[in-house]
Amino acid sequence: MPYARDMPSDAAPLPRGPYAKSAARRAEIIATATLVFGTHGYRGGSLRQIAKQLDLGLTTVMHHFPTKVSLLAAVLEQEDAADTDFSARSARDGFIPSVLAIVERNLERRELVRMFSIVSAEATHPEHEAHAWLLERYRAVTETYTAAIADDRDRGRIRTDADPAALAGLVISGWEGIQIRWLTDDTDPVAAMRLLLEGLLHPAPEL
């Protein structure tokens, strides 16, 4: 995802038989939804449009994802699954290197980042059907980053007296702005994010 949060570590067993076919169909729908939402935005894309691109009936898509919100959640949760155990990686490598690793990986996921940016902007309206999802995502990511920043400070990796929760919020907000600038004019997001993190967190000098 554009920025990671911890996901449950217990993986479900691989499906077999008819369940494998159903899982493959879900994966097709999610992949197509990523392209449609990334191109047209969340409001501009529709389940009907996604079904048409897959040459499926609308009822088939709605069997797997009854609403656009449920499909949006599946798209983004699939990407989150690639960033499992963020807290463990941050504890091992440090918060700054762990965040920068995701920024670097996002260079290969430009359309996903574009989709997330579009959907997030749309969902800021309180009446948007994805508004509750966006609020919960900010809450979960802020909680994960707050704990990781506090842990780094306790370990002496960063030197700041600022409130970890406030710092976590600034990291998230700054990261989203950096991503938008990158999508617009190719400003180097890794260099910009490194400067932001070092300016906010004051990493201890390496020995």
C-alpha positions as CSV (number, residue, x, y, z in Angstrom):
1,M,0.0,0.0,0.0
2,P,1.2,3.6,-0.3
3,Y,1.9,3.4,3.4
4,A,2.0,0.2,5.5
5,R,0.0,-0.9,8.5
6,D,0.2,-4.2,10.3
7,M,-2.0,-7.0,9.0
8,P,-2.9,-10.3,10.7
9,S,0.0,-12.7,10.5
10,D,-2.1,-15.9,10.4
11,A,-2.5,-16.9,6.7
12,A,-5.4,-18.9,5.5
13,P,-4.7,-22.2,3.8
14,L,-4.6,-22.2,0.0
15,P,-8.0,-22.9,-1.5
16,R,-8.6,-26.0,-3.6
17,G,-11.2,-27.2,-6.1
18,P,-14.2,-24.9,-6.6
19,Y,-12.8,-22.6,-3.9
20,A,-9.6,-22.2,-6.0
21,K,-11.7,-21.1,-9.0
22,S,-13.6,-18.7,-6.8
23,A,-10.4,-17.2,-5.4
24,A,-9.0,-16.8,-9.0
25,R,-12.2,-15.0,-10.0
26,R,-11.9,-12.7,-7.0
27,A,-8.3,-12.0,-8.0
28,E,-9.3,-11.1,-11.5
29,I,-12.0,-8.7,-10.3
30,I,-9.6,-7.0,-7.8
31,A,-6.9,-6.6,-10.5
32,T,-9.4,-5.0,-12.9
33,A,-10.9,-2.8,-10.2
34,T,-7.4,-1.5,-9.4
35,L,-7.0,-0.4,-13.0
36,V,-10.5,1.1,-13.3
37,F,-10.4,3.0,-10.0
38,G,-6.8,4.2,-10.8
39,T,-7.9,5.5,-14.2
40,H,-11.4,6.9,-13.4
41,G,-11.3,7.4,-9.6
42,Y,-13.6,5.7,-7.2
43,R,-16.7,7.7,-8.2
44,G,-15.9,7.4,-11.9
45,G,-15.5,3.6,-11.8
46,S,-18.4,1.3,-11.4
47,L,-19.0,-2.4,-10.7
48,R,-20.8,-2.6,-14.1
49,Q,-17.7,-1.2,-15.8
50,I,-15.5,-3.7,-14.1
51,A,-17.8,-6.5,-15.1
52,K,-17.8,-5.4,-18.7
53,Q,-14.0,-5.3,-18.9
54,L,-13.9,-8.9,-17.6
55,D,-16.8,-9.9,-19.9
56,L,-18.8,-11.0,-16.8
57,G,-22.3,-10.3,-15.7
58,L,-22.8,-7.7,-13.0
59,T,-24.4,-10.3,-10.8
60,T,-21.2,-12.4,-10.9
61,V,-19.1,-9.4,-9.7
62,M,-21.7,-8.6,-7.0
63,H,-21.6,-12.2,-5.9
64,H,-18.0,-11.7,-4.8
65,F,-18.3,-7.9,-3.9
66,P,-21.8,-6.7,-3.2
67,T,-20.8,-3.1,-3.0
68,K,-18.0,-0.8,-4.4
69,V,-16.8,-0.2,-0.8
70,S,-16.3,-3.9,-0.3
71,L,-14.3,-4.1,-3.6
72,L,-12.3,-1.0,-2.7
73,A,-11.4,-2.6,0.7
74,A,-10.3,-5.8,-1.0
75,V,-8.1,-3.9,-3.5
76,L,-6.3,-2.0,-0.7
77,E,-6.2,-4.9,1.7
78,Q,-4.5,-7.1,-0.9
79,E,-1.8,-4.5,-1.2
80,D,-1.5,-4.2,2.6
81,A,-0.8,-8.0,2.7
82,A,2.5,-7.3,1.0
83,D,3.5,-5.1,3.9
84,T,2.7,-7.5,6.8
85,D,4.5,-7.2,10.1
86,F,5.5,-3.6,9.7
87,S,6.1,-3.2,13.4
88,A,8.4,-6.2,13.5
89,R,10.4,-4.9,10.6
90,S,10.6,-1.5,12.1
91,A,11.8,-2.9,15.4
92,R,14.5,-4.8,13.6
93,D,15.6,-2.2,11.0
94,G,14.3,1.1,12.4
95,F,11.3,3.2,11.4
96,I,13.0,5.4,8.9
97,P,14.5,2.5,6.8
98,S,11.3,0.6,6.9
99,V,9.2,3.5,5.6
100,L,11.8,4.3,2.9
101,A,11.7,0.7,1.8
102,I,8.0,1.1,1.1
103,V,8.5,4.4,-0.8
104,E,11.1,2.7,-3.0
105,R,8.8,-0.3,-3.6
106,N,6.0,2.1,-4.6
107,L,8.0,3.3,-7.5
108,E,6.9,0.1,-9.2
109,R,3.3,0.6,-8.2
110,R,2.5,4.0,-9.6
111,E,-1.1,3.3,-10.7
112,L,-2.0,1.8,-7.3
113,V,-0.6,4.9,-5.6
114,R,-2.6,7.1,-8.0
115,M,-5.8,5.1,-7.3
116,F,-5.2,5.5,-3.5
117,S,-4.6,9.2,-3.8
118,I,-7.8,9.7,-5.9
119,V,-10.0,7.6,-3.7
120,S,-8.6,9.2,-0.5
121,A,-9.4,12.7,-1.8
122,E,-12.9,11.7,-2.8
123,A,-13.5,10.0,0.5
124,T,-12.8,13.1,2.6
125,H,-16.4,14.1,2.1
126,P,-18.4,12.9,5.1
127,E,-21.2,11.5,2.9
128,H,-18.9,9.5,0.7
129,E,-19.5,5.8,1.1
130,A,-15.7,5.2,1.6
131,H,-15.4,7.9,4.3
132,A,-15.6,5.5,7.2
133,W,-13.0,3.3,5.6
134,L,-10.7,6.2,5.2
135,L,-11.1,7.3,8.9
136,E,-10.4,3.7,10.1
137,R,-7.3,3.5,7.9
138,Y,-5.9,6.7,9.3
139,R,-6.6,5.5,12.8
140,A,-4.9,2.1,12.2
141,V,-1.8,3.5,10.4
142,T,-1.4,6.3,13.0
143,E,-1.5,3.8,15.8
144,T,1.1,1.5,14.1
145,Y,3.4,4.5,13.4
146,T,3.0,6.0,16.8
147,A,4.2,2.8,18.5
148,A,7.1,2.4,16.0
149,I,8.3,5.9,16.5
150,A,8.1,5.6,20.3
151,D,10.0,2.3,20.1
152,D,12.8,3.9,18.0
153,R,13.1,6.7,20.5
154,D,13.4,4.3,23.4
155,R,16.1,2.4,21.5
156,G,18.0,5.7,20.9
157,R,17.6,5.5,17.1
158,I,15.9,8.9,16.9
159,R,16.3,12.0,19.0
160,T,13.1,14.0,19.4
161,D,11.0,15.1,22.3
162,A,7.9,15.6,20.2
163,D,4.7,13.6,20.7
164,P,5.0,10.3,18.7
165,A,1.3,10.4,17.7
166,A,1.8,14.0,16.3
167,L,4.9,12.8,14.5
168,A,3.1,9.8,13.1
169,G,0.3,12.1,11.7
170,L,2.9,14.4,10.1
171,V,4.7,11.5,8.5
172,I,1.4,10.2,7.0
173,S,0.3,13.7,5.7
174,G,3.8,14.5,4.3
175,W,4.0,11.1,2.6
176,E,0.7,11.6,0.9
177,G,1.8,15.1,-0.4
178,I,5.1,13.7,-1.6
179,Q,3.3,11.0,-3.5
180,I,1.0,13.5,-5.2
181,R,4.0,15.6,-6.3
182,W,5.7,12.4,-7.6
183,L,2.6,11.5,-9.6
184,T,2.4,15.0,-11.0
185,D,5.9,15.9,-12.0
186,D,8.2,12.9,-11.1
187,T,9.8,14.7,-8.1
188,D,12.0,12.0,-6.5
189,P,9.7,10.6,-3.6
190,V,12.5,8.7,-1.9
191,A,14.8,11.7,-1.5
192,A,11.9,13.9,-0.4
193,M,10.7,11.3,2.1
194,R,14.1,10.8,3.5
195,L,14.5,14.5,4.0
196,L,11.1,14.7,5.7
197,L,11.8,11.8,8.1
198,E,15.2,13.0,9.0
199,G,14.0,16.5,9.6
200,L,11.1,15.3,11.8
201,L,12.8,12.5,13.7
202,H,16.4,13.5,14.0
203,P,18.0,10.1,13.6
204,A,21.1,9.3,15.8
205,P,24.3,9.3,13.8
206,E,25.6,5.9,12.7
207,L,28.6,4.6,14.6
